[in-house]
Amino acid sequence: MKKLFWIMHDLEFGGAESMTIQLLPAFVDAGYDVTLFLVRTGGGLFEKLDPRVRLISPDAASLRRGLRPLAEALRTVRPDVVVSNLTHLNLAAILTARLLRLDAALIVIEHSTPSLNNTQSIKERSLASLASLAYRLADRVVAVSQGAAEDILRMMRLPAAKVAVVYNPIDADAIRAQAEEPTGIDAIDQAETPLIVAVGRLERQKNFSFLIRAFRLVRDRRDCRLVLVGDGSEAAELKRLAAELKLADDVLFPGFQANPFAFIARANVLSCSSEYEGFNRTIAEALTLGTPVVSVDCPSGPAEILANGVYGRLTPVGELNAFADALLAALGPIPPEERARLRARGNDFSVGRIFTAMENVIQSASGDR
């Protein structure tokens, strides 16, 4: 039985965390002995962790305090495969595994587009510089989109054979079941006007100010509402912008929602206005629910998920009028056959297919050792 050692910081809501929750049971089903190491116990997805997965966690306040427990866990388990997620953890995993001289395939997963993500702070730029060196010691570097993979190859100058693409998995059955639940907000559950929904952290990267300005142009031409699902540091600023544009009654801020699928299912269109992405799981979730998508063609992920516009509308980055026009066009009636076509595309990101892709990476990395 092959031993898989998977590393995460915690299980808060997010793409890496969702991938962890969904893929680890599939590895157990396939006969792997699976251990999950969490730096910190807990998070919004923690209760969804499959009990068959062995959990090791020092419940440390920081990664620095979790390094020794990580080394002890690796020394005890002696895994055949180590998979780490997110840049700071990837660096720790590479350093620890190589110092211990583990005879294990070492795989790190990048969940963003490094060259864009590292422009935000000195810390992020430093992490990216270290990753450019350290990732050479990994057996495989996994990107969550082809665009992100190309960015990694260009930025880190790694051999092409060392970089693989594995998309984030989507649990279609679970999403569709949760989508049938009410949101608990009458203006949404009993909406009589079309809804544009966006889901994500209210942070600069998501560029919701651009979306609100585009919505002003849409609202000038027809009655509709915008729903921004999520919390973040820009919440107050975005609410002020909506008020300045005389949209206070038309832009809803329901905050963070554990079940965003109920909102997406009731949307006439799911919007993505991000400056950059690694993958954008929400777009794939919308397709799984048969909800039309309008996205800016940002790097990287949206164009891949939408097959360059085959399964949704893409507009150039920064072109406000084009984005507003696309949103307006998407607010029309949705034929049943179109919903079925979108759902079929969503199935391309099923847990089963993504598990197969991830296992292929593991087998390839193990075979190289």
SERO-4910 file (N, C-alpha, C, O; in steps of 0.05 Angstrom, whole numbers):
BEGIN
 pado doro    nc1    nc2    nc3   cac1   cac2   cac3    cc1    cc2    cc3    oc1    oc2    oc3
  Met    A     17    -24      0      0      0      0     18     25      0     35     28     18
  Lys    A     14     42    -20     30     67    -22     21     87     -1     -3     92      2
  Lys    A     41     99     12     35    119     33     36    147     21     56    156      9
  Leu    A     14    162     23     12    189     13     11    208     37     -6    205     55
  Phe    A     28    228     37     30    248     59     23    275     46     39    286     30
  Trp    A      0    287     54    -11    311     41     -8    334     62    -16    331     85
  Ile    A      2    357     53      8    379     71    -10    403     65    -11    412     42
  Met    A    -23    414     85    -39    439     83    -35    455    108    -27    445    129
  His    A    -41    481    107    -39    498    131    -63    493    149    -61    488    173
  Asp    A    -87    494    137   -112    489    151   -133    482    130   -127    478    107
  Leu    A   -158    481    139   -180    474    120   -201    496    120   -225    491    120
  Glu    A   -192    521    118   -210    543    113   -221    541     85   -210    525     69
  Phe    A   -241    557     79   -253    556     52   -233    567     31   -222    588     35
  Gly    A   -228    552     10   -210    560    -11   -205    538    -31   -213    515    -26
  Gly    A   -191    545    -53   -187    525    -74   -169    502    -66   -176    479    -71
  Ala    A   -147    508    -53   -129    487    -44   -142    469    -23   -139    444    -23
  Glu    A   -157    481     -5   -171    467     16   -193    449      4   -196    426     13
  Ser    A   -207    460    -15   -228    444    -28   -217    420    -43   -228    398    -42
  Met    A   -194    424    -57   -181    402    -71   -173    381    -51   -176    357    -56
  Thr    A   -163    389    -28   -155    370     -7   -178    353      2   -177    328      3
  Ile    A   -200    366      9   -224    352     20   -235    332     -1   -244    311      6
  Gln    A   -234    339    -26   -246    323    -47   -228    301    -57   -238    279    -64
  Leu    A   -202    306    -59   -184    285    -70   -175    264    -51   -172    241    -58
  Leu    A   -172    271    -25   -161    251     -6   -179    226     -4   -168    204     -3
  Pro    A   -205    229     -2   -222    205     -1   -219    187    -26   -220    163    -24
  Ala    A   -214    200    -49   -210    185    -74   -185    169    -72   -183    146    -82
  Phe    A   -164    180    -60   -139    165    -56   -143    141    -37   -132    120    -41
  Val    A   -159    146    -16   -165    124      3   -179    101    -12   -173     78     -9
  Asp    A   -199    109    -28   -215     90    -44   -197     74    -63   -202     50    -68
  Ala    A   -176     87    -72   -157     74    -91   -136     56    -77   -119     45    -91
  Gly    A   -137     55    -51   -119     38    -36    -95     51    -24    -77     37    -14
  Tyr    A    -94     77    -25    -71     92    -13    -75     93     18    -97     95     28
  Asp    A    -53     93     32    -52    100     61    -48    130     63    -25    139     57
  Val    A    -68    145     70    -67    174     68    -64    188     95    -80    182    113
  Thr    A    -45    205     97    -41    222    120    -43    251    112    -31    259     92
  Leu    A    -58    266    127    -60    295    123    -47    310    146    -54    306    169
  Phe    A    -27    326    140    -14    343    160    -25    371    158    -22    384    137
  Leu    A    -37    381    179    -47    408    181    -30    424    201    -27    415    223
  Val    A    -20    447    193     -5    464    212    -24    472    234    -17    472    257
  Arg    A    -48    480    226    -69    489    245    -94    472    241   -104    469    219
  Thr    A   -105    462    263   -129    447    262   -153    466    258   -153    488    269
  Gly    A   -172    457    242   -197    473    240   -200    486    212   -185    480    194
  Gly    A   -220    503    211   -227    516    186   -255    508    177   -266    489    187
  Gly    A   -266    524    159   -294    520    151   -299    493    138   -322    484    138
  Leu    A   -278    480    127   -282    454    114   -273    431    131   -274    408    122
  Phe    A   -264    436    155   -252    415    172   -271    393    177   -263    369    177
  Glu    A   -296    399    182   -316    378    189   -322    360    165   -333    339    168
  Lys    A   -314    368    141   -319    352    117   -296    332    112   -297    317     92
  Leu    A   -275    333    128   -252    315    124   -261    286    128   -273    279    149
  Asp    A   -255    269    109   -262    241    111   -248    228    135   -224    230    138
  Pro    A   -263    215    153   -251    203    177   -231    181    171   -215    173    188
  Arg    A   -231    171    146   -211    150    139   -183    161    134   -164    147    133
  Val    A   -181    188    133   -156    201    129   -142    205    156   -154    217    174
  Arg    A   -118    195    159   -103    199    184    -95    229    186    -83    240    168
  Leu    A   -102    241    209    -96    270    213    -74    273    233    -74    261    255
  Ile    A    -54    289    225    -33    297    243    -32    327    243    -29    340    222
  Ser    A    -34    340    267    -34    369    268    -24    378    295    -35    370    316
  Pro    A     -3    395    295      6    407    320    -12    430    329     -9    441    351
  Asp    A    -31    438    312    -48    461    317    -31    485    324    -36    499    344
  Ala    A    -11    490    308      8    511    313     -2    539    305    -19    541    287
  Ala    A      7    559    318     -1    586    312     11    597    286      1    616    274
  Ser    A     33    584    278     46    593    253     61    570    241     66    549    254
  Leu    A     69    573    216     84    552    202    111    548    216    120    525    218
  Arg    A    123    569    225    149    567    238    147    547    262    165    531    266
  Arg    A    125    549    277    122    531    300    113    503    292    113    485    308
  Gly    A    105    501    267     97    475    257    119    459    243    114    436    235
  Leu    A    142    471    239    164    458    224    174    433    238    178    412    225
  Arg    A    179    435    264    190    411    278    169    389    278    177    366    272
  Pro    A    144    394    284    124    373    282    121    361    254    116    337    251
  Leu    A    125    378    234    124    368    206    147    348    202    143    327    190
  Ala    A    171    355    211    194    338    207    190    312    222    196    290    212
  Glu    A    179    313    247    174    289    263    154    271    249    157    247    249
  Ala    A    133    283    238    112    268    225    123    254    200    117    230    195
  Leu    A    139    268    184    151    256    160    170    233    168    171    212    154
  Arg    A    185    237    189    204    216    198    189    192    208    198    169    204
  Thr    A    166    196    220    150    173    231    135    158    209    136    134    208
  Val    A    122    173    192    105    161    171    122    148    149    115    127    138
  Arg    A    145    161    142    162    151    120    146    147     95    144    124     85
  Pro    A    133    168     84    115    165     61    130    158     35    154    162     33
  Asp    A    114    147     17    124    143    -10    121    168    -28    137    173    -46
  Val    A    101    184    -21     94    208    -36     88    230    -17     72    227      1
  Val    A     99    254    -21     93    278     -6     81    298    -25     93    305    -46
  Val    A     57    308    -19     44    329    -35     39    353    -17     26    351      3
  Ser    A     50    376    -25     46    401    -10     32    421    -27     33    421    -51
  Asn    A     18    440    -13      1    460    -27      9    488    -16     14    492      7
  Leu    A      9    507    -35     14    535    -29     44    541    -24     58    525    -12
  Thr    A     53    564    -34     81    569    -37     96    567    -10    117    553    -10
  His    A     87    579     11    102    578     36    104    550     47    125    543     58
  Leu    A     83    534     45     84    507     54    101    490     35    115    472     44
  Asn    A    101    496     10    117    481    -10    147    485     -3    162    465     -4
  Leu    A    155    509      4    183    514     11    190    498     36    212    486     37
  Ala    A    172    498     56    177    483     80    179    453     75    196    439     86
  Ala    A    161    443     58    161    414     52    187    406     37    198    385     44
  Ile    A    195    422     18    219    415      3    244    415     22    260    396     21
  Leu    A    246    436     38    269    438     56    269    414     76    290    402     80
  Thr    A    246    409     88    245    387    108    250    360     96    265    344    106
  Ala    A    236    354     73    239    328     61    268    323     52    278    301     54
  Arg    A    281    343     40    308    339     31    328    337     54    347    322     52
  Leu    A    324    352     75    342    350     98    339    322    111    359    311    121
  Leu    A    315    311    111    311    285    122    320    263    103    321    239    110
  Arg    A    326    270     79    334    251     58    313    229     54    319    206     52
  Leu    A    288    238     53    266    219     49    267    207     21    273    220      1
  Asp    A    262    181     20    261    168     -5    232    169    -14    218    148    -15
  Ala    A    223    192    -21    194    197    -29    193    216    -53    209    234    -56
  Ala    A    173    211    -69    168    230    -91    156    256    -79    138    254    -63
  Leu    A    168    278    -86    160    304    -74    146    321    -95    158    328   -115
  Ile    A    120    327    -90    104    342   -109     93    367    -95     83    365    -73
  Val    A     96    390   -108     86    415    -97     65    426   -116     68    425   -140
  Ile    A     44    437   -104     22    448   -121     20    479   -117     18    488    -94
  Glu    A     22    493   -139     18    522   -139    -11    528   -146    -20    519   -167
  His    A    -25    543   -130    -53    548   -135    -58    576   -146    -81    585   -146
  Ser    A    -37    590   -154    -41    617   -166    -22    620   -189     -8    601   -197
  Thr    A    -22    644   -201     -4    651   -223     19    666   -210     16    690   -205
  Pro    A     43    654   -206     64    666   -190     72    694   -198     76    711   -180
  Ser    A     76    699   -223     86    726   -232     67    748   -225     76    771   -222
  Leu    A     42    742   -223     22    762   -216     17    764   -186     15    786   -175
  Asn    A     17    741   -173     13    740   -144     36    753   -129     31    764   -107
  Asn    A     60    752   -140     83    761   -124     87    791   -126    107    801   -116
  Thr    A     69    806   -139     72    835   -141     59    849   -118     61    874   -116
  Gln    A     46    835   -100     30    847    -80     45    857    -56     37    877    -44
  Ser    A     67    844    -48     81    852    -24    110    842    -25    117    824    -41
  Ile    A    127    853     -8    155    844     -7    156    815      1    172    800     -9
  Lys    A    139    806     20    138    778     29    132    760      6    146    739      2
  Glu    A    112    767    -10    104    749    -33    126    749    -54    131    728    -66
  Arg    A    139    771    -59    161    772    -78    184    755    -69    197    741    -84
  Ser    A    189    756    -42    211    739    -31    205    710    -33    222    694    -40
  Leu    A    180    702    -28    172    674    -30    175    665    -59    184    642    -63
  Ala    A    167    681    -78    169    674   -106    199    669   -114    205    651   -129
  Ser    A    216    687   -104    245    684   -110    256    658    -99    271    644   -112
  Leu    A    248    652    -74    257    627    -61    246    603    -76    260    583    -80
  Ala    A    221    605    -84    208    583    -99    222    577   -125    225    554   -133
  Ser    A    232    598   -138    246    594   -164    270    576   -160    278    561   -179
  Leu    A    282    577   -136    306    560   -131    297    533   -119    307    513   -128
  Ala    A    280    534   -100    273    509    -85    257    490   -102    260    465    -99
  Tyr    A    241    499   -121    224    481   -136    241    463   -154    230    443   -164
  Arg    A    266    470   -158    283    452   -174    289    426   -159    296    406   -171
  Leu    A    284    427   -132    289    403   -116    264    385   -114    265    364   -102
  Ala    A    242    395   -124    217    379   -124    217    360   -148    230    366   -169
  Asp    A    203    338   -146    201    319   -169    181    329   -189    185    325   -213
  Arg    A    159    342   -180    139    353   -198    129    379   -185    125    381   -161
  Val    A    123    398   -203    109    423   -195     82    423   -210     82    422   -234
  Val    A     60    423   -195     34    422   -207     22    450   -207     21    464   -187
  Ala    A     11    458   -230     -4    483   -233    -33    476   -237    -40    454   -247
  Val    A    -51    494   -229    -80    488   -231    -92    499   -257   -117    498   -260
  Ser    A    -76    509   -275    -85    515   -302    -61    515   -321    -38    517   -312
  Gln    A    -66    513   -346    -45    513   -366    -31    540   -366     -6    542   -369
  Gly    A    -46    562   -363    -35    588   -362    -16    592   -339      5    604   -342
  Ala    A    -24    581   -316     -7    583   -292     18    566   -296     40    574   -287
  Ala    A     16    543   -309     39    526   -315     59    541   -333     83    540   -328
  Glu    A     49    554   -353     66    569   -371     81    591   -357    104    598   -362
  Asp    A     66    604   -338     78    625   -322    101    614   -304    122    626   -301
  Ile    A     96    590   -292    116    577   -276    141    571   -292    164    575   -284
  Leu    A    137    560   -316    159    553   -333    175    577   -341    200    577   -342
  Arg    A    161    599   -347    174    623   -356    189    637   -333    212    646   -336
  Met    A    176    637   -309    187    652   -287    209    636   -272    229    648   -263
  Met    A    205    610   -269    223    594   -253    243    578   -270    262    566   -259
  Arg    A    239    578   -296    258    565   -314    262    536   -307    285    526   -306
  Leu    A    241    522   -302    242    494   -295    240    477   -321    229    487   -341
  Pro    A    250    453   -321    247    435   -344    217    430   -349    202    426   -330
  Ala    A    209    430   -373    180    427   -380    169    400   -369    146    399   -361
  Ala    A    186    380   -368    177    354   -359    171    353   -329    157    335   -319
  Lys    A    181    373   -315    177    374   -286    150    387   -278    141    384   -256
  Val    A    138    402   -297    113    417   -291     89    403   -303     89    396   -327
  Ala    A     68    399   -287     43    386   -296     19    404   -289     21    422   -273
  Val    A     -3    399   -303    -28    414   -298    -49    395   -287    -55    374   -299
  Val    A    -60    402   -264    -83    388   -253   -103    408   -243    -97    424   -225
  Tyr    A   -126    409   -255   -147    428   -248   -159    422   -221   -156    400   -210
  Asn    A   -171    442   -209   -186    438   -184   -210    420   -189   -224    424   -209
  Pro    A   -216    401   -172   -239    384   -176   -265    397   -167   -265    414   -149
  Ile    A   -287    388   -179   -314    398   -173   -331    374   -166   -335    356   -183
  Asp    A   -342    374   -142   -360    352   -134   -389    359   -143   -404    372   -128
  Ala    A   -396    351   -167   -421    360   -179   -445    352   -163   -463    368   -159
  Asp    A   -446    327   -153   -469    318   -138   -474    335   -113   -496    343   -107
  Ala    A   -452    340    -98   -455    356    -74   -463    384    -80   -480    396    -66
  Ile    A   -452    396   -101   -458    424   -108   -487    426   -116   -501    445   -108
  Arg    A   -497    408   -133   -524    409   -142   -544    404   -119   -566    416   -119
  Ala    A   -537    388   -100   -554    383    -77   -556    409    -60   -578    416    -51
  Gln    A   -533    421    -55   -533    446    -38   -547    469    -53   -558    487    -40
  Ala    A   -545    469    -79   -557    490    -95   -587    491    -92   -600    512    -97
  Glu    A   -600    469    -84   -629    468    -81   -638    481    -55   -662    486    -52
  Glu    A   -620    486    -37   -627    498    -11   -632    528    -15   -620    541    -33
  Pro    A   -650    540      1   -655    569     -2   -631    585      9   -616    575     26
  Thr    A   -628    609     -1   -607    627     10   -615    639     36   -598    648     52
  Gly    A   -641    640     41   -651    653     65   -654    683     62   -660    698     81
  Ile    A   -651    693     37   -654    722     31   -676    725     11   -674    716    -12
  Asp    A   -698    737     20   -722    738      2   -716    752    -24   -727    744    -45
  Ala    A   -700    773    -24   -694    787    -49   -680    770    -69   -679    776    -93
  Ile    A   -669    747    -60   -656    729    -78   -673    704    -84   -677    696   -106
  Asp    A   -684    692    -62   -700    668    -65   -726    674    -80   -737    657    -94
  Gln    A   -736    699    -78   -761    706    -91   -757    729   -111   -774    745   -115
  Ala    A   -733    729   -123   -726    751   -141   -745    752   -165   -751    732   -177
  Glu    A   -753    776   -171   -770    781   -195   -754    795   -217   -764    798   -239
  Thr    A   -730    803   -210   -712    816   -230   -688    798   -234   -680    783   -215
  Pro    A   -674    800   -257   -651    784   -262   -628    790   -241   -626    812   -231
  Leu    A   -612    769   -236   -591    771   -216   -564    766   -229   -560    746   -243
  Ile    A   -545    784   -224   -517    779   -231   -503    772   -205   -504    788   -186
  Val    A   -490    750   -203   -477    741   -178   -447    738   -182   -438    728   -203
  Ala    A   -432    747   -163   -403    743   -162   -396    732   -134   -407    740   -114
  Val    A   -378    713   -134   -370    700   -109   -340    702   -105   -325    696   -124
  Gly    A   -331    711    -82   -302    712    -77   -296    731    -54   -313    746    -44
  Arg    A   -270    731    -46   -261    749    -26   -263    778    -36   -256    784    -59
  Leu    A   -272    796    -19   -274    824    -27   -247    837    -24   -242    853     -6
  Glu    A   -229    830    -42   -202    839    -42   -195    850    -70   -209    846    -89
  Arg    A   -172    864    -71   -164    877    -96   -163    858   -120   -171    865   -142
  Gln    A   -152    834   -115   -149    815   -137   -174    810   -152   -174    806   -177
  Lys    A   -197    809   -138   -222    802   -150   -234    826   -166   -252    822   -183
  Asn    A   -224    850   -162   -231    873   -178   -261    878   -179   -273    883   -200
  Phe    A   -274    876   -156   -303    880   -155   -311    909   -160   -334    914   -167
  Ser    A   -293    928   -156   -299    956   -163   -305    958   -193   -322    973   -201
  Phe    A   -290    944   -209   -294    944   -238   -322    932   -244   -336    942   -261
  Leu    A   -329    911   -230   -355    898   -234   -378    917   -227   -398    919   -241
  Ile    A   -375    932   -205   -396    950   -197   -399    973   -217   -421    981   -223
  Arg    A   -377    983   -227   -378   1004   -248   -391    993   -274   -407   1007   -286
  Ala    A   -385    969   -281   -398    957   -304   -428    953   -299   -444    957   -317
  Phe    A   -434    945   -274   -462    941   -267   -478    967   -269   -502    967   -276
  Arg    A   -465    990   -263   -479   1015   -266   -488   1019   -295   -510   1029   -300
  Leu    A   -471   1012   -314   -479   1014   -343   -501    994   -350   -519   1001   -366
  Val    A   -500    971   -338   -521    951   -344   -548    961   -332   -569    959   -344
  Arg    A   -546    971   -307   -571    980   -293   -584   1003   -307   -608   1007   -305
  Asp    A   -568   1019   -322   -579   1042   -337   -597   1032   -360   -614   1047   -370
  Arg    A   -594   1006   -368   -608    996   -391   -630    976   -384   -648    971   -400
  Arg    A   -628    964   -360   -650    946   -352   -650    942   -322   -630    946   -309
  Asp    A   -672    933   -312   -676    928   -284   -662    902   -277   -668    881   -289
  Cys    A   -644    902   -257   -631    877   -248   -616    884   -222   -615    907   -213
  Arg    A   -605    863   -209   -590    867   -185   -564    852   -186   -561    832   -200
  Leu    A   -545    863   -171   -518    851   -168   -515    840   -140   -521    854   -120
  Val    A   -505    816   -137   -501    803   -111   -472    796   -108   -462    780   -124
  Leu    A   -458    807    -89   -430    801    -84   -428    784    -59   -432    794    -37
  Val    A   -422    759    -63   -421    739    -41   -393    737    -31   -375    727    -45
  Gly    A   -387    745     -6   -361    743      5   -355    766     24   -369    785     26
  Asp    A   -333    762     39   -323    783     57   -295    790     50   -282    776     35
  Gly    A   -285    812     61   -257    820     55   -252    849     63   -270    863     71
  Ser    A   -227    857     60   -218    883     69   -230    906     52   -230    929     61
  Glu    A   -240    900     28   -251    921     11   -282    924     14   -294    939     -1
  Ala    A   -294    910     33   -323    910     35   -334    939     39   -352    947     24
  Ala    A   -323    954     57   -333    981     63   -329    999     38   -347   1015     31
  Glu    A   -306    997     25   -300   1013      2   -320   1007    -21   -329   1025    -35
  Leu    A   -326    981    -25   -344    973    -46   -372    983    -41   -387    990    -59
  Lys    A   -380    982    -16   -407    992     -8   -408   1022    -13   -429   1032    -22
  Arg    A   -387   1036     -7   -386   1065    -12   -388   1071    -42   -402   1089    -51
  Leu    A   -374   1055    -58   -375   1059    -87   -403   1054    -98   -413   1069   -115
  Ala    A   -416   1033    -88   -444   1028    -97   -462   1051    -90   -479   1058   -106
  Ala    A   -458   1062    -66   -475   1085    -58   -469   1110    -75   -487   1124    -83
  Glu    A   -443   1115    -81   -436   1137    -98   -448   1135   -126   -455   1156   -138
  Leu    A   -451   1111   -136   -462   1106   -163   -492   1103   -162   -505   1095   -182
  Lys    A   -504   1109   -138   -533   1107   -134   -543   1079   -139   -563   1074   -153
  Leu    A   -528   1060   -129   -534   1031   -132   -539   1017   -105   -539    993   -103
  Ala    A   -541   1033    -84   -543   1022    -57   -565   1001    -54   -563    982    -40
  Asp    A   -587   1006    -68   -610    987    -67   -608    964    -86   -624    945    -85
  Asp    A   -589    966   -105   -588    946   -126   -564    927   -123   -562    907   -138
  Val    A   -545    934   -105   -522    916   -100   -525    904    -73   -525    919    -53
  Leu    A   -527    878    -71   -530    864    -46   -503    853    -36   -488    842    -52
  Phe    A   -498    856    -10   -474    845      2   -482    826     24   -483    833     48
  Pro    A   -488    801     18   -496    781     38   -473    771     55   -478    756     74
  Gly    A   -448    779     49   -425    770     65   -417    742     57   -426    731     37
  Phe    A   -399    731     74   -390    703     69   -414    684     72   -430    687     90
  Gln    A   -415    664     54   -436    644     55   -424    617     52   -409    611     33
  Ala    A   -430    599     71   -420    572     70   -431    557     46   -418    537     37
  Asn    A   -454    565     37   -466    552     13   -470    573     -9   -492    583    -13
  Pro    A   -449    579    -24   -451    598    -46   -467    587    -69   -476    602    -87
  Phe    A   -470    560    -70   -482    548    -93   -512    555    -96   -523    556   -118
  Ala    A   -525    560    -73   -553    569    -74   -555    596    -87   -575    601   -101
  Phe    A   -535    613    -85   -535    639    -98   -529    636   -128   -542    648   -144
  Ile    A   -509    619   -134   -501    615   -162   -524    603   -178   -529    610   -201
  Ala    A   -539    584   -165   -560    571   -179   -583    590   -186   -598    585   -206
  Arg    A   -587    611   -170   -608    630   -174   -600    653   -192   -616    671   -198
  Ala    A   -575    653   -200   -565    675   -216   -572    671   -245   -573    649   -255
  Asn    A   -577    694   -259   -580    693   -288   -552    692   -301   -549    682   -323
  Val    A   -532    702   -286   -505    701   -297   -486    702   -273   -490    717   -254
  Leu    A   -464    687   -275   -442    688   -255   -420    705   -268   -412    700   -291
  Ser    A   -410    724   -253   -390    743   -263   -363    739   -250   -361    733   -226
  Cys    A   -342    741   -266   -315    741   -256   -301    766   -267   -299    769   -292
  Ser    A   -291    783   -250   -278    808   -258   -249    810   -249   -237    831   -248
  Ser    A   -237    787   -241   -211    786   -228   -189    798   -245   -189    797   -270
  Glu    A   -169    809   -231   -144    818   -245   -128    794   -253   -115    794   -274
  Tyr    A   -128    773   -237   -114    748   -244   -126    725   -228   -138    730   -207
  Glu    A   -122    701   -237   -131    677   -223   -110    655   -227    -92    657   -244
  Gly    A   -113    633   -211    -98    609   -217   -115    591   -233   -106    578   -252
  Phe    A   -141    589   -224   -160    571   -238   -187    584   -238   -199    587   -260
  Asn    A   -198    592   -216   -225    603   -211   -245    580   -211   -259    575   -230
  Arg    A   -246    568   -188   -264    545   -183   -293    553   -186   -310    537   -195
  Thr    A   -300    578   -179   -328    587   -180   -339    585   -208   -363    579   -212
  Ile    A   -323    591   -229   -333    589   -256   -340    560   -263   -361    555   -275
  Ala    A   -323    541   -255   -330    513   -260   -354    504   -245   -370    488   -255
  Glu    A   -358    515   -221   -382    509   -205   -407    520   -218   -428    506   -218
  Ala    A   -405    544   -229   -428    555   -243   -436    538   -267   -459    533   -272
  Leu    A   -416    529   -283   -422    512   -305   -435    486   -296   -454    477   -309
  Thr    A   -426    475   -274   -438    451   -263   -467    454   -257   -483    435   -259
  Leu    A   -475    479   -250   -503    485   -244   -518    495   -268   -542    501   -266
  Gly    A   -505    497   -291   -518    507   -315   -523    537   -315   -540    547   -329
  Thr    A   -507    552   -299   -510    581   -298   -490    594   -318   -466    588   -317
  Pro    A   -500    611   -335   -482    625   -355   -461    641   -340   -465    650   -318
  Val    A   -438    644   -354   -415    658   -342   -406    681   -360   -404    678   -385
  Val    A   -399    703   -348   -386    725   -362   -360    731   -346   -361    735   -322
  Ser    A   -337    731   -359   -312    735   -346   -294    752   -362   -294    752   -387
  Val    A   -277    768   -348   -255    781   -362   -235    760   -369   -233    739   -355
  Asp    A   -220    764   -390   -201    744   -400   -174    748   -386   -154    753   -398
  Cys    A   -175    745   -359   -151    750   -344   -134    725   -343   -144    702   -347
  Pro    A   -108    728   -337    -92    704   -333    -96    695   -304    -98    711   -286
  Ser    A    -98    669   -300   -102    648   -320   -123    630   -309   -126    629   -284
  Gly    A   -137    616   -325   -158    598   -317   -185    602   -330   -195    583   -342
  Pro    A   -197    626   -328   -223    630   -339   -226    622   -369   -245    608   -376
  Ala    A   -207    630   -385   -209    623   -414   -207    593   -418   -219    582   -436
  Glu    A   -191    580   -401   -188    551   -404   -214    537   -396   -223    518   -410
  Ile    A   -226    545   -374   -251    533   -365   -273    537   -385   -289    519   -390
  Leu    A   -274    561   -396   -295    568   -416   -287    561   -444   -301    568   -463
  Ala    A   -265    547   -448   -255    538   -474   -255    562   -494   -265    560   -516
  Asn    A   -242    584   -485   -239    608   -501   -265    619   -512   -266    628   -535
  Gly    A   -285    618   -495   -311    630   -502   -332    611   -512   -355    619   -517
  Val    A   -326    585   -514   -346    565   -523   -368    562   -502   -391    557   -509
  Tyr    A   -360    563   -476   -379    558   -455   -386    582   -438   -397    580   -416
  Gly    A   -379    606   -447   -385    630   -433   -373    654   -447   -356    651   -466
  Arg    A   -380    678   -439   -371    702   -452   -345    712   -439   -343    713   -414
  Leu    A   -326    719   -455   -300    730   -446   -297    757   -458   -302    762   -482
  Thr    A   -287    776   -442   -282    803   -452   -253    811   -444   -243    801   -425
  Pro    A   -241    829   -460   -214    838   -454   -212    851   -426   -230    864   -418
  Val    A   -189    847   -413   -185    859   -387   -186    889   -389   -174    901   -407
  Gly    A   -201    902   -371   -202    931   -369   -222    945   -387   -225    969   -385
  Glu    A   -235    930   -405   -254    943   -423   -282    942   -411   -297    923   -413
  Leu    A   -289    964   -397   -313    966   -381   -338    963   -399   -356    948   -391
  Asn    A   -339    977   -421   -363    976   -438   -368    948   -449   -391    938   -450
  Ala    A   -347    934   -457   -349    907   -468   -359    888   -446   -375    870   -451
  Phe    A   -349    892   -422   -358    875   -400   -387    879   -393   -402    860   -389
  Ala    A   -395    905   -393   -423    911   -387   -441    900   -409   -463    889   -403
  Asp    A   -433    902   -434   -449    891   -456   -452    861   -454   -474    850   -459
  Ala    A   -431    848   -446   -432    818   -443   -451    810   -420   -466    791   -423
  Leu    A   -450    825   -398   -468    820   -376   -497    823   -385   -514    807   -378
  Leu    A   -502    845   -399   -529    851   -408   -539    829   -427   -562    820   -424
  Ala    A   -522    820   -445   -530    799   -464   -536    773   -450   -553    757   -459
  Ala    A   -522    768   -428   -525    742   -414   -550    742   -396   -557    720   -386
  Leu    A   -564    764   -393   -587    765   -375   -612    755   -388   -633    754   -375
  Gly    A   -611    747   -413   -635    737   -427   -642    709   -418   -628    697   -402
  Pro    A   -664    699   -429   -674    672   -422   -652    651   -429   -637    654   -448
  Ile    A   -651    630   -413   -632    608   -417   -647    583   -426   -660    571   -410
  Pro    A   -644    575   -451   -657    550   -460   -647    526   -445   -624    524   -437
  Pro    A   -665    506   -440   -657    482   -426   -633    468   -438   -616    457   -424
  Glu    A   -632    468   -465   -609    454   -478   -583    468   -473   -562    456   -473
  Glu    A   -584    495   -468   -560    510   -462   -550    503   -434   -526    500   -429
  Arg    A   -569    501   -415   -562    494   -388   -549    466   -388   -529    461   -374
  Ala    A   -560    448   -404   -549    420   -405   -521    421   -416   -504    405   -408
  Arg    A   -516    438   -436   -490    440   -448   -469    450   -428   -447    440   -427
  Leu    A   -477    470   -412   -459    481   -392   -454    460   -370   -431    457   -361
  Arg    A   -474    445   -362   -470    425   -341   -451    403   -351   -434    393   -336
  Ala    A   -453    396   -376   -436    376   -388   -406    385   -386   -388    369   -381
  Arg    A   -402    411   -392   -375    421   -389   -366    420   -360   -342    414   -355
  Gly    A   -383    426   -342   -376    425   -313   -366    397   -305   -349    394   -288
  Asn    A   -378    377   -318   -370    349   -312   -341    343   -319   -329    324   -309
  Asp    A   -329    360   -336   -301    355   -344   -282    360   -320   -259    352   -321
  Phe    A   -293    372   -299   -276    378   -275   -285    360   -251   -281    368   -228
  Ser    A   -296    337   -257   -306    319   -236   -283    309   -219   -260    308   -228
  Val    A   -290    301   -195   -269    290   -176   -255    266   -189   -231    264   -186
  Gly    A   -271    249   -202   -259    225   -214   -238    231   -234   -216    219   -235
  Arg    A   -244    250   -252   -225    258   -273   -200    271   -262   -178    266   -271
  Ile    A   -204    289   -242   -181    303   -230   -164    284   -214   -140    286   -213
  Phe    A   -177    265   -200   -162    245   -185   -143    229   -204   -120    225   -198
  Thr    A   -154    221   -227   -138    206   -246   -114    223   -256    -92    212   -258
  Ala    A   -119    249   -261    -97    266   -269    -76    268   -247    -52    268   -253
  Met    A    -85    271   -222    -66    274   -200    -51    248   -195    -27    248   -190
  Glu    A    -64    225   -198    -50    200   -194    -30    195   -216     -8    184   -211
  Asn    A    -36    204   -240    -17    202   -262      9    218   -256     31    209   -262
  Val    A      5    241   -244     29    257   -236     45    242   -215     70    241   -217
  Ile    A     31    231   -196     45    216   -174     61    192   -186     84    188   -179
  Gln    A     48    177   -203     61    154   -215     85    162   -232    106    149   -232
  Ser    A     82    184   -247    104    194   -263    128    203   -246    151    197   -251
  Ala    A    122    218   -224    143    228   -206    156    205   -192    180    205   -188
  Ser    A    141    185   -184    152    162   -170    170    145   -189    190    134   -181
  Gly    A    162    144   -214    177    128   -234    204    141   -241    222    127   -249
  Asp    A    206    167   -236    231    181   -242    252    177   -221    276    183   -225
  Arg    A    244    166   -198    263    164   -175    280    139   -177    296    134   -159
***
